Amino acid sequence: MSKETRRKFFSSLVGVAAGATGALANISPREALAQSGEADLVLVNAKVFTIDDRQPRAEAFAIKHSRFLAVGSSHDIKNLKGPKTQVVDAGGMTVLPGLIDAHCHPAWGGIEELVSVDCDLRSVEEIKAAIHKRALATPPGRWVYGFKYDDVRVREKRRITREDLDEVAPNNPVRIQHRGGHLCWYNSMAFALAKVTVNTPDPPGGRFVKRDGVLDGCVEERANDVFYAIIPSDSTEEQRRAGVALISKRMTSAGLTSTTDAECPPEYLSAYQDAYHAGELLFRIYILTQGYAPMRVALESAGIRGQMGDEYVRIGGVKYLADGSCLERTMRMSTPYAGRPNDYGILTITQDELNAGAEDANLHDYQMGVHANGDVAIDMVLKAYERVKASGAREPYRPRIEHCSLVNPDLLARIKKVGAIPTPFYTYVYYHGDKWDQYGDEKMRWMFAHASFLEYGIPVASGSDYIPGPYEPMMALQSMVTRKDYRGHVWGPNQRITVDQALRVCTINAAHASYDENVKGSITAGKLGDFVILAEDPHEVDPDHLKDIKVVRTVVGGKTVYLS
Ligand SMILES: [Zn+2]
């Protein structure tokens, strides 16, 4: 090792064990070892993409006390190996920082996987059969739940109806959630329990869909509130803990080391804590509580502000909803849907509610996230953020625009100016291509606008929104890089980004979205020891096959949580 390399190498040693950086600058490897103690883990012989501009590439790194201790060449890093150090030889494979999903719903997903009927089936008949089977095994009068229903991707090319559900479950109330979660379908018994008839007026921000003068079965957006009020919880405390454990296992096996619960009710927060204390929470979770709900009020009255928790479970902010769903074609736009000239989508909040929410979040030091898909909704959210910014926001002000699906140059400039963080869907272009026909090619040039955000200097983060979108980050890379759907149609090629840009979106930008850029998002000495080993280098794989890259190992805080 030359004197210069050695100086650089040791100057990168920081962290819990090593102490001050400068103290190690001019000492030998043996002395460094004596001061820092041996590393807990060293990874050598890898193609490391650090996502740290000061040292973009490396071959190796060491981890001590769950954090990166040093990053460099295999030769240098081996100096930190002691008799008890775990050595991982990557065999030349690609290593990335742990991948981060900046907007998803892991507890919801994990719990539904355990308790509800999986309706991710390709025909109405198959869905009916699955509901029938569950109804037969459920005592009369008890609810039957279904989830992941995709109304577009069924062979019959028609939606399921109230009558379909009556036919297969005459003795049980039934609720089937669309994959996006904003639309639900109910049978007649469920409508009767909720006391909703064909004459019930639609509430603000919601609709009971009618067909030929009768209830269709589909209930949109906030009209579901009357059902939520009467539906008993679909899970026990034990099932919720188990659901979190299950989903953290699945998501880490896909390469995710951190996720965000973008709307966490009290029972989910308890489930994360229960799984954590049971040693079953494998990823880190950043929490946005429900903006309108009692939990946020309870937290505030207990004096709990945002950014409370630890490196695994942290309460960061509050979440509101401004409009409908992108996937379910209810988001609020300034121009109508293709083939539906009078349909501009649904708003689910007023400007006054948004303004009050933004002021309250700022006052109590919560990061605010607002679900806003359509350009009209995004404009309203920005107005609320601009008011707070003008009257003295707590800095650094990083309010979030969840999804932020349809933009334009005016919105982009305002997002940049106010410092907002958009979190667009990152697996949608590929996986949900069949829905984009209803938006059309021209709108899709401005949807999930990763390239535009970057062009405007906006540190765009991104998320799967799982359940609505698949959570696999390798599919996200493919979707962002190719803009090609599963059928081969390319949507908005102007929004393609490079593999390097997409990797930043999934790492350092996602960390920045939760105020975590100093502790995660890159392989940098001092940061949390989260990383992933891939079987292939995404820079060298055919972009149409990025989603097939195998995750070989996922490590969180120096601990292997998944090994293929
Ligand atoms: Zn969401």
Residues whose N, C-alpha, C, O or C-beta is under 5 A from the ligand:
A	BS01	ZN	A262 D465
